[in-house]
């Protein structure tokens, strides 16, 4: 059984995720990367998503547009501890027989760096 673990979070938009305070904590969007690997094994791969609030989406898109929830985490305010806890729990639930199965499961809600890769 392969069990995933998040090794590291990174955002090119935010220098310090723990200490960050958005200008408006209920109105923001940022790119978030997670480096995830099999627990107790070497190696890790990147998974990305956009974290945003409903109000940011409302301001960004026209009412007649359709926005996919794929690779998007919608929160109502910026609370890094809550975001991190949610993602750690969700990722740890994506167990499988091998790493590819695990990564494919995580890839259902965060874009896997090897998604759609063909040798």
Buried (B, 14 or more C-beta within 10 A) or exposed (E): EBBBBBEEBBBEBBEEBEEBEBEEBEBBBBBBBBBBBBEEEEEBBBBBBBBBBEBBBEEEEEEEEEEEEEBBBBBEEBEBEEBBEEBBEBBBEBBBEEBEEBBBBBBEBBBBEEBEEEE
